[in-house]
Structure formats: structure tokens, C-alpha cells
């Protein structure tokens, strides 16, 4: 699923208020981080992460590698932070993020 620019803008706005819950460190994107991201996306749909200075990956590389591993979309990468989105199927339809068309 590719996001349109309007959908990305909507998700960027929603991401302003959320806390950073993922950190990519010196180990890069490992199994534990993938599991954590997968669980967080299923529960929240929209998550924010950060690539630490000791990581071998840039923020863009880390975000894209993690997004590929958990079947999510990279919404935004700014500096060392990134935002990922994936629609959940465990929440009722009324509680999910409704993307603009």
C-alpha cells in the first residue's frame, strides 16, 4: 500500500503528539526490535523511532529496513527520528486511523 502525499501529511500531523518508542542502536535492526515494532504497530498503527548515534545505519536506512521487516510504510524521516505506519486489523474499524482519500 503506497501512501499519497495527503495521507503522509495527515499521519505526520498525528505523529507530532506521540512519543518515541523504538531505538535502533549499535546492533542495528535485530529480531527483538522487529518483534517490538510489529507488536507496537498492531496496537497503535503509528509509531515513532530514533536511530542512535552508535548505530551503523542512517535514519533513512534504519527506517526502511525496519519498515520492510514489519510490512509498514515509512511516513517521515527527520534527522535521527522516523515514523512508521501500518493499518491494524486487531482494532475495531471505528478505532483505527482513518486516512484521507
C-alpha positions as CSV (number, residue, x, y, z in Angstrom):
1,X,0.0,0.0,0.0
2,X,1.5,3.3,-1.1
3,X,0.5,6.4,0.8
4,X,-0.5,9.6,-1.0
5,X,1.1,12.9,-0.1
6,X,-2.1,14.0,1.7
7,X,-2.2,10.7,3.7
8,X,1.5,11.3,4.6
9,X,0.7,14.8,5.7
10,X,-2.2,13.6,7.9
11,X,0.0,10.9,9.5
12,X,2.8,13.4,10.1
13,X,0.4,15.6,12.0
14,X,-0.8,12.7,14.1
15,X,2.8,11.7,14.8
16,X,3.7,15.1,16.3
17,X,2.0,14.1,19.6
18,X,3.3,10.6,20.1
19,X,6.5,9.6,22.0
20,X,9.5,7.8,20.6
21,X,9.2,4.1,21.5
22,X,11.8,2.4,19.3
23,X,15.5,2.9,19.4
24,X,17.9,1.5,16.8
25,X,21.3,1.1,18.4
26,X,24.7,-0.4,17.7
27,X,23.1,-3.8,16.8
28,X,21.1,-2.3,14.0
29,X,17.7,-3.9,13.2
30,X,17.6,-7.2,15.1
31,X,14.9,-9.8,15.8
32,X,13.9,-8.2,19.1
33,X,13.5,-4.8,17.6
34,X,11.4,-6.3,14.7
35,X,9.1,-8.1,17.2
36,X,8.8,-4.9,19.3
37,X,7.9,-2.8,16.3
38,X,5.5,-5.4,15.0
39,X,3.6,-5.5,18.3
40,X,3.6,-1.7,18.6
41,X,2.3,-1.3,15.1
42,X,-0.5,-3.8,15.7
43,X,-1.5,-1.9,18.8
44,X,-1.0,1.7,17.7
45,X,-0.8,1.8,13.9
46,X,1.6,4.8,14.0
47,X,4.9,4.6,15.8
48,X,8.0,6.9,16.2
49,X,11.5,5.6,16.4
50,X,15.0,7.0,16.7
51,X,18.4,5.9,15.3
52,X,21.0,6.4,18.0
53,X,24.5,7.8,17.2
54,X,26.2,4.5,17.8
55,X,24.1,2.8,15.1
56,X,25.8,1.7,11.9
57,X,22.7,2.8,10.0
58,X,21.5,6.2,9.0
59,X,17.9,7.2,10.0
60,X,16.7,6.5,6.4
61,X,18.4,3.1,6.2
62,X,17.1,2.1,9.6
63,X,13.6,3.2,8.9
64,X,13.4,1.5,5.5
65,X,15.0,-1.8,6.8
66,X,12.6,-1.9,9.8
67,X,9.6,-1.0,7.6
68,X,10.4,-3.8,5.2
69,X,10.7,-6.3,8.0
70,X,7.3,-5.4,9.6
71,X,5.5,-4.6,6.3
72,X,4.9,-1.0,7.2
73,X,5.2,2.4,5.4
74,X,7.9,5.0,6.2
75,X,5.9,8.1,6.7
76,X,8.7,10.5,7.6
77,X,12.4,10.7,8.4
78,X,13.7,13.9,10.0
79,X,17.2,14.0,11.5
80,X,17.6,10.8,13.5
81,X,13.9,10.2,14.0
82,X,11.4,8.3,11.8
83,X,7.7,7.5,11.7
84,X,6.2,4.2,10.6
85,X,2.6,3.4,9.8
86,X,0.7,0.1,9.2
87,X,-3.0,-0.5,9.4
88,X,-4.0,-2.8,12.2
89,X,-6.6,-5.5,12.0
90,X,-6.9,-6.1,15.7
91,X,-8.8,-2.9,16.5
92,X,-12.5,-2.3,15.6
93,X,-12.9,-0.2,12.4
94,X,-14.1,2.8,14.5
95,X,-10.9,3.0,16.5
96,X,-8.5,2.8,13.6
97,X,-6.8,5.8,11.9
98,X,-9.0,6.9,9.0
99,X,-6.8,8.0,6.2
100,X,-8.0,10.7,3.8
101,X,-8.7,9.6,0.2
